[in-house]
Amino acid sequence: MRPIRVERRAIDESASRHANGPDWDRYADDYQSTHGEFLGDAGFVWGPEGLTEDDAGVLGAVAGKDVLEIGSGAGQCSRWVRVHGGRGIGLDLSHRQLQHARRLDEATGIGVPSVRGTATALPFADASFDISFCAFGALQFVADIDRAVAEVGRVLRPGGRFAFSITHPTRWMFPDDPGPEGLVASQSYWDRRPYVEVDEESGEVSYVEHHRTLGDWVALLAAAGFTITTLLEPEWPDGHDRVWGGWSATRGKVGPGTAIFGADLLRR
Ligand SMILES: C[S@@+](CC[C@H](N)C(=O)[O-])C[C@H]1O[C@@H](n2cnc3c(N)ncnc32)[C@H](O)[C@@H]1O
């Protein structure tokens, strides 16, 4: 692994995308080989706690609906949508992630039409979907989040549903460490400066994540015409001993690692 330096500093949409697209291309093979079995080729898992859409029901019924997944990776969730009768479509920034989607399309016989693009400029007509969702996809990698949420509002039909999972905002107070160190608050919850990794050899920004507080998310959704109906904070299940990055039983038994929002677009 190339040495990196971590900084917290402002970074714009173009630089975020320029870093994160290639980063996900580099990481895709490892991501799929490490997490693919847990996700399931046609499974819908909202986050490292393992909460499934079968149990959560945040999207509502998908049968007969047009459903857009943003940050779809290998399309596991959209394949689940197709199995349940919805017309699932994927969008992702990473070419390599989409190659994995094609691999799973062929392996399962359940094809997810997918497009390469970014959450801030969705290549779809206005009011063309009933449901849009992100399972840890795209939103925390985007600087221009007002634009991304507005884009979801644009492509959804009136009354359409938006659901997404993100790192629980309170996690940003703690080091991203699955062990006991990750239980000691060391950073301000209100520090919105993005997390930036810089490649020590090239000096290039190689990875970016953006943090918003719970209040920021409420304000963002309200400003874009959504009514929030759901905020799930999945508990860590007994006997679940999987470590995924900074998520673990050690931390998950004490506080939430994932936030799942559900919101409906107002009928105009
Ligand atoms: C943590 S993965 C989640 C993928 C999938 N939802 C899953 O559960 O495996 C995040 C995905 O978001 C994609 N992504 C990052 N920035 C994006 C952007 N600006 N627009 C669309 N997708 C983006 C990445 O390429 C990656 O596939």
The ligand as an SDF file (V2000), in Angstrom:
LIG
                    3D

 27 29  0  0  0  0  0  0  0  0999 V2000
  -19.1290    1.7650   -0.0560 C   0  0  0  0  0  0  0  0  0  0  0  0
  -19.4310    1.5310   -1.7860 S   0  0  0  0  0  0  0  0  0  0  0  0
  -21.0900    0.9430   -1.7220 C   0  0  0  0  0  0  0  0  0  0  0  0
  -21.4700    0.2010   -2.9570 C   0  0  0  0  0  0  0  0  0  0  0  0
  -22.7450   -0.6270   -2.8190 C   0  0  0  0  0  0  0  0  0  0  0  0
  -23.8740    0.1830   -2.5020 N   0  0  0  0  0  0  0  0  0  0  0  0
  -22.5210   -1.6950   -1.7730 C   0  0  0  0  0  0  0  0  0  0  0  0
  -23.3000   -1.7520   -0.8160 O   0  0  0  0  0  0  0  0  0  0  0  0
  -21.5710   -2.4660   -1.9190 O   0  0  0  0  0  0  0  0  0  0  0  0
  -19.5890    3.2010   -2.3860 C   0  0  0  0  0  0  0  0  0  0  0  0
  -19.8110    3.3020   -3.8790 C   0  0  0  0  0  0  0  0  0  0  0  0
  -20.0930    4.6720   -4.1960 O   0  0  0  0  0  0  0  0  0  0  0  0
  -19.4600    4.9730   -5.4340 C   0  0  0  0  0  0  0  0  0  0  0  0
  -19.2830    6.4290   -5.5490 N   0  0  0  0  0  0  0  0  0  0  0  0
  -18.3770    7.2160   -4.9360 C   0  0  0  0  0  0  0  0  0  0  0  0
  -18.5470    8.4970   -5.3080 N   0  0  0  0  0  0  0  0  0  0  0  0
  -19.5950    8.5200   -6.1690 C   0  0  0  0  0  0  0  0  0  0  0  0
  -20.2520    9.5530   -6.9010 C   0  0  0  0  0  0  0  0  0  0  0  0
  -19.8560   10.8290   -6.8060 N   0  0  0  0  0  0  0  0  0  0  0  0
  -21.3080    9.2270   -7.7020 N   0  0  0  0  0  0  0  0  0  0  0  0
  -21.6960    7.9180   -7.8090 C   0  0  0  0  0  0  0  0  0  0  0  0
  -21.1020    6.9040   -7.1600 N   0  0  0  0  0  0  0  0  0  0  0  0
  -20.0650    7.1910   -6.3300 C   0  0  0  0  0  0  0  0  0  0  0  0
  -18.1530    4.1910   -5.3800 C   0  0  0  0  0  0  0  0  0  0  0  0
  -17.5760    4.0140   -6.6480 O   0  0  0  0  0  0  0  0  0  0  0  0
  -18.5970    2.8990   -4.7040 C   0  0  0  0  0  0  0  0  0  0  0  0
  -18.9630    1.9270   -5.6450 O   0  0  0  0  0  0  0  0  0  0  0  0
  1  2  1  0
  2  3  1  0
  2 10  1  0
  3  4  1  0
  4  5  1  0
  5  6  1  0
  5  7  1  0
  7  8  2  0
  7  9  1  0
 10 11  1  0
 11 12  1  0
 11 26  1  0
 12 13  1  0
 13 14  1  0
 13 24  1  0
 14 15  1  0
 14 23  1  0
 15 16  2  0
 16 17  1  0
 17 18  1  0
 17 23  2  0
 18 19  1  0
 18 20  2  0
 20 21  1  0
 21 22  2  0
 22 23  1  0
 24 25  1  0
 24 26  1  0
 26 27  1  0
M  CHG  2   2   1   9  -1
M  END
$$$$
